[in-house]
């Protein structure tokens, strides 16, 4: 047994290199360092990151599975994927639909007290962040972290493993995570209002679930995703003002942005 003991360390080191390459490449993609549509030069990427080509190749395969890259016909490598605004809007819509279904099932089936208590504590922490003086980047980052935690707790409220797996799969789609289109600048004039509205919806969803009002819980979560849709539109209209990570990979679509521009003035501000 002792003869073979070092083997796991070798495997772990190889896996660590793959994960390191994957994280660094993803960061480069979302920062716009690798332009949309550009072919990935495996050799130059390996030299740039100081990682051998084998883990780079595995990392590229993983990023294709995430949807950030697409393979070139004939097995000639990968290129940076270009997303249409409608693609991203549809992904957000799908996530909102599934989260709505999860909320309805949680209301109908019931939620363990411990899980509901965790969700309430999470929202109380968000309240504290939003109400604290000196709103800025640090508070904004904390909100994003807690917002992701709340949506994860919501997913756990649905006891069906199939539903949980499908929701996780959808949230892995590029830009479809709950915080994917939270406005990226704390000083945005609409940022705090948007977050306050989202937080009110969070509390209303928990209230509907606790009262076993499935239809109401579902409707609230679907409406909740509309905030992300509006933030997507704002980010596309002023990418330099609201630098959402990866927005450079999205091409504006008139079919999505025009209706949003026409209807947005009618939305009641809080």
WOBELRA-V613903 format. One line per field, one symbol per residue. burial: I if it has 9 or more other C-alpha atoms within 8 Angstrom, else O. Layout:
burial = ???
This chain:
burial = OOOOOOOOOOOOOIIOIIIOIIOIIIOIIIIIOIIIOOOIOIOOIIIOOOIOIOIIIIIIOIIIOIIIIIIIOOOOOIIIIIIIIIOIIOIIIIIIIIIIIIIIIIIIOIIOOOIIOIIIOIIOIIIOIIOOOOIOOOIIOIIIOIIIIIIOIIIOIIOOOOIIOOIOOIIIIIIIIIOIIIIOIIOIOOIIIIOIIIIOIIIIIIOIIIOIIIOIIIIIIIIIIIIIIIIIIIIIOOIOOIIIOIIIIIIOIOOIIOOIOOOOOOOOOO
